[in-house]
Amino acid sequence: MTPTMKLLFLFGACLLASQATSDLVEKREDLPSVDGVGPDTEVDGIPVKLLSPEELDELLNEDDRVLIPQLDIEASKKLVLSRSSKTGEVRRKRWIGLAFRAGRALFTGARRFRTTFSGARRTTQYVKKGGMNNARRDFNRFNPSNRKPINGRYKGETGTVGNHRVTVRNGSSDGRSTLEIRSPKENGRTNVRKFRYDN
Ligand SMILES: *[C@@H]1O[C@H](CO)[C@@H](O)[C@H](O)[C@H]1NC(C)=O
């Protein structure tokens, strides 16, 4: 290599390196918003103050990916147990895959757009399509236990899926039909997920 080539090579390498670094430190503009982070805020035992925005975003994705099969299993458990409750024997059913995937169906087509930390509560909001019809369908897929009607300002229904409380309402402070999942966590923490259904 001639000295000029060496210099050009070095220059090129530096340019590449600086680009790689700026990619790492640059905050992506399209990340869902996060509010209320304090010095003690954590997600699954991980202090949020030690995470980059991208890492926090990925952690919140992971937290959803963990919840989905938990909800699927709770909904499936109830469905399978209900098969034998009357006759005491197992009745054969054809494949009922959709009912086994109540959690997955809820998150399908949902876009997370905001997470708010407030004390021991984390509230995450998602947007979906389909208005109250889809909200009710997503609710019914869970076949929640202890169902009760809601007769406040907005009408709807509430019930439980394992230790999660699932509530559907035909309106909200946000204006849209909303399905809410309230999940108690260890240390008295609660995760609330609100799915807003666009018409
Ligand atoms: C919710 O449902 C009730 C009862 O059907 C109805 O009177 C009310 O207008 C609905 N609210 C909204 C925001 O759609």
PDBQT file of the ligand as one rigid body, heavy atoms in Angstrom, charges set to zero:
ROOT
HETATM    1  C1  LIG A 201     -72.635   2.387  25.169  1.00  0.00    +0.000 C 
HETATM    2  O1  LIG A 201     -73.746   1.506  25.206  1.00  0.00    +0.000 OA
HETATM    3  C2  LIG A 201     -74.907   2.077  25.771  1.00  0.00    +0.000 C 
HETATM    4  C3  LIG A 201     -75.947   0.959  25.882  1.00  0.00    +0.000 C 
HETATM    5  O2  LIG A 201     -76.074   0.230  24.720  1.00  0.00    +0.000 OA
HETATM    6  C4  LIG A 201     -75.361   3.245  24.918  1.00  0.00    +0.000 C 
HETATM    7  O3  LIG A 201     -76.515   3.843  25.476  1.00  0.00    +0.000 OA
HETATM    8  C5  LIG A 201     -74.237   4.265  24.836  1.00  0.00    +0.000 C 
HETATM    9  O4  LIG A 201     -74.587   5.322  23.970  1.00  0.00    +0.000 OA
HETATM   10  C6  LIG A 201     -72.964   3.620  24.341  1.00  0.00    +0.000 C 
HETATM   11  N1  LIG A 201     -71.869   4.585  24.443  1.00  0.00    +0.000 N 
HETATM   12  C7  LIG A 201     -71.014   4.782  23.454  1.00  0.00    +0.000 C 
HETATM   13  C8  LIG A 201     -69.947   5.795  23.704  1.00  0.00    +0.000 C 
HETATM   14  O5  LIG A 201     -71.075   4.173  22.397  1.00  0.00    +0.000 OA
ENDROOT
TORSDOF 0
